[in-house]
Amino acid sequence: MPAETGEPAGAADLAGAAVPGRNRCVTPAVIRFVAGMVAGVLILLVLGAAPAQAAGYRYWSFWKWSDGAWAYQQQGPTVYVPPDGAVDGWRFAVSPDGGRNAARPGTAGDFAAVCGSTPEQQGRKRVAVVLDFGTAADAAGETPPEPRTDCAVVPTDANSAEVLASVAPPLRYSANGLLCAIAGYPRAGCGDQLGAGDRPSGGNVSAGASAAVRDGSSSGSGGPDLGVIGGAVLVAVVAAGAVWQVRRRR
């Protein structure tokens, strides 16, 4: 009994089955203990499932016109081979990591308006290109050029990087293949991460943050934090073990 052993009542309750004559039902203290563990698990799972604070980056994102709207391009420009009549879109902007959340081109991808007056040629294809250089807020101390459209006439097997190079040189790439500049804009920087005061911090956006990479495809981030979820599972195991110990001792 608590009075005989000097053990605090709460601890005795927690191991209630070990005390002769105790009721075999789980005690209120155990119920409160387990409930607290479960609440902790739920809180950790909610926090783990929420996407982490996205970093801001300044870079060119790659889009395609599909079903009357801009769709984030899943393939890199050297992998994707647009068909005749396709529309490639490019937008320079400050965007969070994760590609799909990037700003879309502000001009609609109207193939007829861009390439309608360009005649078809045997063995070649026409691809409309929409370039949106962004706003003053996106600029890195430069004045962004006005948006423009071009009709690229290229070999039928040309990829989007070759399409772009045919209408908007010079292009500038980083050492790891990230597209840094289109038509020479911007003059410097490449996927700069933004710090306090909306200024470049000098970091480079990862290859997965934008489809504007020489090869491969990209995928957005923001999924659950597996480390946090693993911790939540550990808490759940501890809680289950506590209940099992209580039941075993009865």
C-alpha positions in Angstrom: 0.0 0.0 0.0 1.3 3.6 -0.7 1.2 4.4 3.0 3.4 1.4 3.9 6.0 1.7 1.1 6.3 5.4 1.1 5.8 5.2 -2.7 3.9 8.2 -4.2 0.3 7.4 -5.0 0.7 8.1 -8.7 3.6 5.7 -9.0 1.6 3.0 -7.1 -1.4 3.6 -9.4 0.8 3.3 -12.5 1.9 -0.2 -11.3 -1.4 -0.9 -9.6 -1.5 -4.6 -10.5 1.7 -5.2 -8.5 -0.1 -4.2 -5.3 -2.0 -7.1 -3.7 -5.8 -6.6 -3.6 -5.7 -4.0 -6.3 -8.7 -3.9 -8.7 -7.8 -5.6 -12.0 -9.1 -2.7 -14.0 -6.6 -0.2 -15.4 -6.5 2.7 -13.0 -7.4 6.3 -13.8 -3.7 7.3 -13.6 -2.8 4.7 -16.3 -5.6 6.0 -18.5 -4.4 9.5 -18.1 -0.8 8.4 -18.8 -1.7 6.6 -22.0 -4.1 9.4 -23.1 -1.2 11.8 -22.8 1.1 9.6 -24.8 -1.6 9.3 -27.6 -2.1 13.1 -27.6 1.7 13.5 -28.0 1.7 11.1 -30.9 -1.1 12.9 -32.7 0.7 16.3 -32.2 3.9 14.9 -33.6 2.1 13.4 -36.6 0.4 16.7 -37.4 3.6 18.6 -37.1 5.5 16.0 -39.2 2.8 16.0 -41.9 2.9 19.8 -42.3 5.3 20.9 -45.0 8.4 22.7 -43.8 8.8 26.4 -44.3 9.6 26.7 -48.0 12.7 28.6 -49.0 12.5 31.3 -51.6 14.6 31.0 -54.8 15.0 33.2 -57.9 15.1 31.0 -61.0 13.6 30.1 -64.4 10.8 27.6 -64.2 9.7 25.5 -67.2 6.0 25.0 -68.2 3.9 23.6 -71.0 0.6 24.7 -72.3 -2.0 21.9 -71.8 -5.8 21.9 -71.9 -6.0 25.7 -72.0 -3.6 26.3 -69.0 0.0 26.3 -68.0 1.1 22.9 -66.5 4.4 22.5 -64.6 6.8 20.6 -66.9 7.8 17.3 -65.2 10.7 16.7 -67.5 13.9 18.7 -68.0 14.3 20.7 -71.3 16.9 18.3 -72.7 14.6 15.3 -72.0 11.3 16.7 -73.2 10.8 16.7 -77.0 7.8 18.8 -77.8 5.6 17.9 -80.8 4.7 20.2 -83.6 2.1 22.6 -82.4 3.4 22.6 -78.7 3.9 25.6 -76.5 6.8 25.9 -74.1 6.6 28.5 -71.4 9.4 30.0 -69.2 9.0 32.2 -66.2 11.7 34.0 -64.1 10.4 34.6 -60.6 11.0 34.3 -56.9 9.4 31.0 -56.0 9.4 28.5 -53.2 11.4 25.3 -53.5 9.3 22.7 -55.0 8.7 23.7 -58.6 4.9 23.3 -58.9 4.4 26.3 -56.6 6.5 28.5 -58.9 4.9 31.5 -60.7 3.4 30.7 -64.1 4.0 32.7 -67.3 1.6 35.6 -67.4 0.9 35.2 -71.2 -1.4 32.5 -72.5 0.1 29.8 -74.7 -1.8 30.6 -77.9 0.0 28.6 -80.6 -2.0 30.1 -83.4 -1.2 33.6 -82.3 2.5 32.9 -82.1 3.1 30.5 -85.0 0.0 30.9 -87.1 1.9 33.0 -89.7 4.9 30.7 -89.9 4.5 28.1 -92.7 5.1 24.4 -92.1 8.4 23.0 -93.4 9.2 19.4 -94.4 11.2 17.6 -91.7 10.9 20.5 -89.2 8.4 21.4 -86.5 7.0 24.6 -85.1 7.0 25.2 -81.3 5.7 28.4 -79.7 7.8 29.8 -76.9 6.5 32.1 -74.3 9.1 34.0 -72.2 8.0 35.9 -69.0 11.0 37.7 -67.5 9.1 38.4 -64.3 8.4 41.6 -62.4 10.6 44.2 -60.8 10.1 42.4 -57.4 11.6 39.3 -59.0 14.6 41.1 -60.6 18.1 40.9 -59.1 18.8 44.6 -59.4 18.0 44.6 -63.1 15.1 45.8 -65.2 13.4 42.7 -66.5 12.7 42.7 -70.3 9.1 42.8 -71.5 7.4 39.4 -72.0 7.8 38.0 -75.5 6.8 35.1 -77.7 8.6 33.4 -80.5 7.9 30.7 -83.0 10.8 28.2 -83.1 11.2 26.2 -86.3 13.5 23.3 -85.5 14.2 19.7 -86.5 11.4 17.3 -85.5 13.7 15.6 -82.9 14.7 18.8 -81.2 14.2 19.0 -77.4 13.0 22.0 -75.5 16.5 23.2 -74.7 17.3 23.3 -78.4 14.0 25.0 -79.1 14.8 27.7 -76.5 18.4 28.1 -77.8 17.0 28.8 -81.3 14.9 31.7 -80.3 16.4 33.2 -77.1 20.2 33.1 -77.0 22.4 33.5 -75.1 21.5 30.8 -72.6 23.6 30.4 -69.5 23.8 27.2 -67.4 25.4 26.4 -64.1 28.0 23.7 -63.7 25.3 21.3 -62.5 23.1 22.0 -65.4 20.6 24.5 -64.0 19.4 27.0 -66.5 20.5 30.4 -65.1 19.7 32.9 -67.9 17.6 33.2 -71.0 18.4 35.8 -73.6 21.1 36.9 -71.2 18.7 37.6 -68.3 19.7 37.8 -65.6 23.3 38.8 -66.1 24.5 37.2 -62.9 23.3 34.7 -60.3 21.8 31.3 -60.6 18.9 30.0 -58.5 19.8 32.4 -55.7 18.3 31.6 -52.4 16.7 34.7 -50.8 17.6 35.8 -47.3 16.4 38.6 -45.1 15.2 41.7 -46.9 14.5 39.7 -50.1 18.2 39.7 -51.1 20.1 36.8 -52.7 22.1 34.9 -50.1 24.4 33.3 -52.6 23.0 29.8 -52.3 22.0 27.7 -55.3 18.6 26.1 -55.7 18.8 22.3 -55.8 18.3 20.5 -59.1 15.0 19.2 -57.9 13.5 22.6 -57.3 13.0 23.4 -60.9 12.4 21.6 -64.1 14.8 24.0 -65.8 17.7 21.5 -65.6 19.6 20.0 -68.5 18.4 16.5 -67.7 16.1 14.5 -65.5 12.7 15.3 -64.0 11.8 17.2 -60.9 9.5 16.6 -58.0 8.1 18.9 -55.4 9.1 18.7 -51.8 6.9 19.3 -48.7 6.1 15.8 -47.7 6.0 14.5 -44.1 9.2 14.6 -42.1 10.1 10.9 -41.7 12.2 11.7 -38.7 9.4 13.3 -36.9 7.0 10.5 -37.8 9.6 7.9 -36.7 9.8 9.7 -33.3 6.0 9.6 -33.1 6.0 5.8 -33.8 8.6 5.4 -31.0 6.3 7.3 -28.6 3.4 5.0 -29.6 5.5 1.9 -28.9 6.5 3.3 -25.5 2.9 3.9 -24.7 1.8 0.5 -25.8 4.6 -1.1 -23.7 3.4 0.8 -20.6 -0.1 -0.6 -21.1 1.3 -4.1 -21.7 3.4 -4.0 -18.5 0.4 -2.9 -16.4 -1.8 -5.7 -17.9 1.0 -8.3 -17.4 1.4 -7.5 -13.7 -2.2 -7.9 -12.9 
